[in-house]
Amino acid sequence: MNKKNSKIPAFKDDAEAAEFWNTHDSTKYLSQTKPARMSFPKPKHKVVIDLGDRQWHRLIRLACIRRIPYANLLERMVSEKLSVN
């Protein structure tokens, strides 16, 4: 026998909402919800390159000097080289 579901209560904060959903089955409240609209950024292209030990250590050293992650430094270097035209 189906028991009539209560309405989703108004929560005063996230902690109260978390406690409620930890103790209640959300599938029983689906009729009271509406779909969320979501968009995702277009994924970036990944590239794998092989570097020799000297190149690798030089890259790491330059990134440390500039205080940025080495992947960001590589991205900047590639962007600079590709924009020269």
N, CA and C atoms as a LAMMPS dump frame, in Angstrom:
ITEM: TIMESTEP
0
ITEM: NUMBER OF ATOMS
255
ITEM: BOX BOUNDS ff ff ff
-5.0000000000000000e+02 5.0000000000000000e+02
-5.0000000000000000e+02 5.0000000000000000e+02
-5.0000000000000000e+02 5.0000000000000000e+02
ITEM: ATOMS id mol type element x y z
1 1 1 N 0.847 -1.178 0
2 1 2 C 0 0 0
3 1 3 C 0.89 1.238 0
4 2 1 N 0.585 2.178 -0.892
5 2 2 C 1.391 3.391 -0.981
6 2 3 C 0.963 4.409 0.052
7 3 1 N 1.917 4.914 0.748
8 3 2 C 1.668 5.944 1.747
9 3 3 C 1.879 7.294 1.076
10 4 1 N 1.007 8.263 1.307
11 4 2 C 1.134 9.568 0.689
12 4 3 C 2.392 10.265 1.205
13 5 1 N 3.185 10.775 0.277
14 5 2 C 4.431 11.449 0.651
15 5 3 C 4.161 12.85 1.176
16 6 1 N 4.97 13.249 2.114
17 6 2 C 4.928 14.616 2.614
18 6 3 C 5.647 15.521 1.629
19 7 1 N 5.432 16.788 1.77
20 7 2 C 6.156 17.748 0.936
21 7 3 C 7.579 17.895 1.451
22 8 1 N 8.457 18.266 0.535
23 8 2 C 9.843 18.532 0.93
24 8 3 C 9.827 19.771 1.827
25 9 1 N 10.382 19.671 3.023
26 9 2 C 10.355 20.823 3.925
27 9 3 C 11.3 21.929 3.482
28 10 1 N 11.052 23.117 4.011
29 10 2 C 11.972 24.236 3.793
30 10 3 C 13.091 24.088 4.829
31 11 1 N 14.318 24.137 4.375
32 11 2 C 15.455 23.95 5.28
33 11 3 C 16.052 25.295 5.65
34 12 1 N 16.471 25.419 6.903
35 12 2 C 17.072 26.683 7.33
36 12 3 C 18.542 26.786 6.914
37 13 1 N 19.202 25.632 6.699
38 13 2 C 20.597 25.647 6.258
39 13 3 C 20.956 24.307 5.613
40 14 1 N 22.153 24.229 5.076
41 14 2 C 22.611 23.014 4.395
42 14 3 C 22.721 21.833 5.353
43 15 1 N 23.087 22.087 6.582
44 15 2 C 23.224 20.997 7.556
45 15 3 C 21.872 20.33 7.807
46 16 1 N 20.84 21.153 7.92
47 16 2 C 19.501 20.609 8.137
48 16 3 C 19.043 19.808 6.912
49 17 1 N 19.317 20.313 5.725
50 17 2 C 18.97 19.592 4.497
51 17 3 C 19.73 18.276 4.411
52 18 1 N 21.008 18.298 4.741
53 18 2 C 21.82 17.083 4.696
54 18 3 C 21.282 16.037 5.657
55 19 1 N 20.902 16.452 6.845
56 19 2 C 20.35 15.519 7.83
57 19 3 C 19.045 14.898 7.318
58 20 1 N 18.197 15.724 6.709
59 20 2 C 16.934 15.222 6.174
60 20 3 C 17.184 14.188 5.083
61 21 1 N 18.05 14.518 4.116
62 21 2 C 18.273 13.608 2.992
63 21 3 C 19.084 12.383 3.391
64 22 1 N 19.818 12.456 4.483
65 22 2 C 20.513 11.263 4.993
66 22 3 C 19.534 10.249 5.584
67 23 1 N 18.36 10.724 5.962
68 23 2 C 17.405 9.832 6.618
69 23 3 C 16.135 9.605 5.797
70 24 1 N 16.065 10.157 4.588
71 24 2 C 14.882 9.997 3.741
72 24 3 C 15.295 9.544 2.337
73 25 1 N 14.437 8.778 1.709
74 25 2 C 14.678 8.289 0.352
75 25 3 C 14.242 9.361 -0.646
76 26 1 N 15.192 9.927 -1.372
77 26 2 C 14.885 11.029 -2.29
78 26 3 C 13.984 10.597 -3.449
79 27 1 N 13.992 9.314 -3.799
80 27 2 C 13.158 8.864 -4.921
81 27 3 C 11.67 9.009 -4.62
82 28 1 N 11.3 9.082 -3.372
83 28 2 C 9.893 9.265 -3
84 28 3 C 9.437 10.709 -3.176
85 29 1 N 10.376 11.607 -3.448
86 29 2 C 10.058 13.033 -3.569
87 29 3 C 10.285 13.558 -4.996
88 30 1 N 10.576 12.661 -5.938
89 30 2 C 10.902 13.091 -7.296
90 30 3 C 9.789 13.887 -7.96
91 31 1 N 8.549 13.557 -7.67
92 31 2 C 7.432 14.271 -8.296
93 31 3 C 7.38 15.74 -7.868
94 32 1 N 8.057 16.089 -6.796
95 32 2 C 8.069 17.465 -6.301
96 32 3 C 9.293 18.257 -6.781
97 33 1 N 10.091 17.639 -7.605
98 33 2 C 11.307 18.309 -8.067
99 33 3 C 11.2 18.62 -9.549
100 34 1 N 12.105 19.464 -10.02
101 34 2 C 12.188 19.744 -11.451
102 34 3 C 13.643 19.576 -11.877
103 35 1 N 13.861 19.234 -13.128
104 35 2 C 15.238 18.999 -13.593
105 35 3 C 16.087 20.267 -13.515
106 36 1 N 17.332 20.066 -13.194
107 36 2 C 18.271 21.189 -13.153
108 36 3 C 18.868 21.368 -14.544
109 37 1 N 19.09 22.595 -14.934
110 37 2 C 19.763 22.877 -16.205
111 37 3 C 21.252 22.988 -15.916
112 38 1 N 22.026 22.199 -16.648
113 38 2 C 23.463 22.203 -16.422
114 38 3 C 24.178 22.341 -17.754
115 39 1 N 25.297 23.015 -17.713
116 39 2 C 26.144 23.076 -18.902
117 39 3 C 27.569 22.772 -18.459
118 40 1 N 28.31 22.164 -19.342
119 40 2 C 29.672 21.775 -19.043
120 40 3 C 30.604 22.43 -20.045
121 41 1 N 31.764 22.887 -19.589
122 41 2 C 32.705 23.496 -20.53
123 41 3 C 33.205 22.469 -21.537
124 42 1 N 33.499 22.971 -22.726
125 42 2 C 34.034 22.083 -23.747
126 42 3 C 35.379 21.546 -23.261
127 43 1 N 35.587 20.24 -23.365
128 43 2 C 36.853 19.68 -22.87
129 43 3 C 38.04 20.166 -23.681
130 44 1 N 39.146 20.317 -22.993
131 44 2 C 40.387 20.71 -23.658
132 44 3 C 41.021 19.483 -24.29
133 45 1 N 41.84 19.724 -25.252
134 45 2 C 42.562 18.632 -25.899
135 45 3 C 43.827 18.343 -25.1
136 46 1 N 44.087 17.092 -24.883
137 46 2 C 45.281 16.671 -24.154
138 46 3 C 46.336 16.23 -25.151
139 47 1 N 47.585 16.575 -24.88
140 47 2 C 48.704 16.212 -25.737
141 47 3 C 49.78 15.579 -24.863
142 48 1 N 50.362 14.513 -25.342
143 48 2 C 51.451 13.856 -24.636
144 48 3 C 52.727 14.093 -25.429
145 49 1 N 53.749 14.597 -24.744
146 49 2 C 55.045 14.79 -25.404
147 49 3 C 56.127 14.123 -24.555
148 50 1 N 57.159 13.664 -25.237
149 50 2 C 58.294 13.069 -24.538
150 50 3 C 59.385 14.111 -24.406
151 51 1 N 59.861 14.321 -23.184
152 51 2 C 60.957 15.249 -22.929
153 51 3 C 62.145 14.466 -22.396
154 52 1 N 63.308 14.894 -22.794
155 52 2 C 64.516 14.317 -22.224
156 52 3 C 64.707 14.832 -20.811
157 53 1 N 65.614 14.221 -20.088
158 53 2 C 65.858 14.637 -18.704
159 53 3 C 66.24 16.107 -18.598
160 54 1 N 67.111 16.568 -19.484
161 54 2 C 67.55 17.974 -19.422
162 54 3 C 66.381 18.918 -19.672
163 55 1 N 65.545 18.597 -20.665
164 55 2 C 64.384 19.443 -20.959
165 55 3 C 63.405 19.445 -19.788
166 56 1 N 63.173 18.273 -19.231
167 56 2 C 62.252 18.154 -18.108
168 56 3 C 62.714 18.999 -16.923
169 57 1 N 63.981 18.866 -16.559
170 57 2 C 64.508 19.617 -15.409
171 57 3 C 64.52 21.12 -15.677
172 58 1 N 64.803 21.498 -16.899
173 58 2 C 64.777 22.921 -17.269
174 58 3 C 63.351 23.463 -17.149
175 59 1 N 62.371 22.705 -17.628
176 59 2 C 60.965 23.107 -17.538
177 59 3 C 60.548 23.282 -16.084
178 60 1 N 60.896 22.32 -15.26
179 60 2 C 60.542 22.393 -13.836
180 60 3 C 61.205 23.6 -13.18
181 61 1 N 62.475 23.831 -13.503
182 61 2 C 63.21 24.971 -12.938
183 61 3 C 62.548 26.291 -13.343
184 62 1 N 62.198 26.432 -14.637
185 62 2 C 61.548 27.667 -15.102
186 62 3 C 60.185 27.867 -14.44
187 63 1 N 59.44 26.788 -14.291
188 63 2 C 58.131 26.887 -13.637
189 63 3 C 58.284 27.322 -12.183
190 64 1 N 59.286 26.791 -11.504
191 64 2 C 59.533 27.182 -10.106
192 64 3 C 59.923 28.652 -10.016
193 65 1 N 60.777 29.099 -10.924
194 65 2 C 61.195 30.502 -10.936
195 65 3 C 59.991 31.417 -11.12
196 66 1 N 59.091 31.022 -12.044
197 66 2 C 57.898 31.834 -12.328
198 66 3 C 56.759 31.567 -11.346
199 67 1 N 56.939 30.572 -10.487
200 67 2 C 55.947 30.212 -9.471
201 67 3 C 54.593 29.857 -10.078
202 68 1 N 54.654 29.034 -11.125
203 68 2 C 53.436 28.536 -11.749
204 68 3 C 53.614 27.034 -11.995
205 69 1 N 52.526 26.298 -12.094
206 69 2 C 52.646 24.869 -12.407
207 69 3 C 53.289 24.669 -13.781
208 70 1 N 54.06 23.617 -13.915
209 70 2 C 54.76 23.39 -15.177
210 70 3 C 53.793 23.218 -16.342
211 71 1 N 52.617 22.656 -16.112
212 71 2 C 51.634 22.492 -17.19
213 71 3 C 51.166 23.857 -17.702
214 72 1 N 51 24.824 -16.801
215 72 2 C 50.611 26.177 -17.216
216 72 3 C 51.725 26.826 -18.021
217 73 1 N 52.961 26.616 -17.595
218 73 2 C 54.098 27.166 -18.33
219 73 3 C 54.147 26.586 -19.737
220 74 1 N 53.978 25.291 -19.864
221 74 2 C 53.966 24.657 -21.186
222 74 3 C 52.84 25.2 -22.052
223 75 1 N 51.676 25.378 -21.461
224 75 2 C 50.538 25.913 -22.207
225 75 3 C 50.845 27.311 -22.728
226 76 1 N 51.469 28.133 -21.887
227 76 2 C 51.852 29.49 -22.313
228 76 3 C 52.874 29.454 -23.443
229 77 1 N 53.861 28.58 -23.305
230 77 2 C 54.902 28.473 -24.329
231 77 3 C 54.315 28.069 -25.68
232 78 1 N 53.441 27.073 -25.656
233 78 2 C 52.811 26.616 -26.897
234 78 3 C 51.947 27.724 -27.487
235 79 1 N 51.164 28.395 -26.657
236 79 2 C 50.301 29.481 -27.129
237 79 3 C 51.13 30.588 -27.785
238 80 1 N 52.237 30.957 -27.143
239 80 2 C 53.1 32.002 -27.704
240 80 3 C 53.655 31.598 -29.063
241 81 1 N 54.123 30.37 -29.165
242 81 2 C 54.705 29.913 -30.43
243 81 3 C 53.648 29.812 -31.534
244 82 1 N 52.45 29.388 -31.194
245 82 2 C 51.412 29.221 -32.196
246 82 3 C 50.803 30.54 -32.638
247 83 1 N 50.876 31.566 -31.796
248 83 2 C 50.292 32.856 -32.159
249 83 3 C 51.214 33.725 -32.998
250 84 1 N 52.444 33.313 -33.203
251 84 2 C 53.4 34.088 -34.001
252 84 3 C 53.123 33.816 -35.478
253 85 1 N 52.473 34.734 -36.121
254 85 2 C 52.196 34.679 -37.563
255 85 3 C 51.656 35.977 -38.047
